[in-house]
Amino acid sequence: VFEPHLNSGFNVALDVLGSKLDSYKFATLIQNASTINFFIGGAYGFEREFLSKCDRKISLSELTFAHKVANLVLLEQIFRALCIVNNHPYHK
């Protein structure tokens, strides 16, 4: 299902085993990529084979979120990162 998207940009898997980033590191992660694909894992994460094909693996939290909540948290963090990159005061 996800495989066709792996060839079209910087691929970030959101997985409980991924690295933890603060908002500034997240902003640095996305600021230079023109196309970013975010993949939200299920409650049990992704298969290791898929994770090995992604450029980065990050965790939004050690908590398990419903996909709609994870999507909302991700969107807010993308907005916050863009504010940080563009020196907008929202992120504080």
Buried (B, 14 or more C-beta within 10 A) or exposed (E): EEEEEBEEBBBBBBBBEBEEBEBEEBBEBBEEEEEBBBBBBEEEBBEEEBBEBBBBBBBBEEEEBEEEEBBEBBEEBBEBBBBBBEEEEEBE
